[in-house]
């Protein structure tokens, strides 16, 4: 196939009797071997693949006569540079560093966020002492939190520590406790949400409680109720780590996070920058000492201001 891969281009494929009956991503992979299967799934999920002019899921079974158009964006060359950005370091040794990520900071570079990320700051602070398992774009990054979520985040300085922490994350053995504010007066003081989470069936950029999604368990407790009944300050304990898990689960039970215009109200009456959510505690077994340790990130300043508003 002859095209200039430095600019956006399209690949047009037609399904015939010999190639029908397979998944959409498999069919494209066979017809455009220069694209990886995972990359194709991403294109399909982002709506960049059309079947007879309409978007479909990667699992769509192609039929004879289907006309498929694959819109391939140009490659983005993102090589993060060290930037002298102050870090709120909660703990640091030769194996790991735990930072209190501020609101609005993206964890690693991506399209539209090539500067000012946590990785840029870490490269300046740690220099070459970061694990390389996740490549040059995500050195040291073993897990993430949303850009507008504040709080504790583990970063690994070497590959041994990275593998160890990644294994604990995979086993769901890391203790993660969050704090946040939700709309409304939550009826019960404590509760448990055990509902699977997957991609939203209509908006692929969102997550949702869906049948066939991945297991997701969140326990919550009310820390403070406000007389107005407009909101509650909550604590959340994660037993799994799905994308947007707390945001999706709380919206599912009718109490979305304050400021969350994606899963909650678009009005944002408290003028918050994204969801009011903070990763307060992270507990894990240290990859070198083998001893359990916990680190707590102090609540962001805007939490105090939000409490004042809700009490008023």
Secondary structure, DSSP 8 states (H G I E B T S, - for coil): ----TTS-EEEEEE--TTT-SSBHHHHHHHH-TTS-HHHHHHHHHTT-EEETTEE--TT-B--TT-EEEEEE----------------EEEE-SSEEEEEE-TT--SS-BTTB-SSSHHHHHHHHHTT-S--TTTTTSTTB-----TT-EEEEEEESSHHHHHHHHHHHHTT-SEEEEEEEEES--SSSEEEEE--EEE-SS-TTSEEE-TT-B--EEEEEEEEE-TTSSEEEEEEEESS--TTHHHHHHHHTT--BTT-TTTS-SS-TT--SS--EEEEEEEEE-TTT--EEEEE----HHHHHHHHHHH-
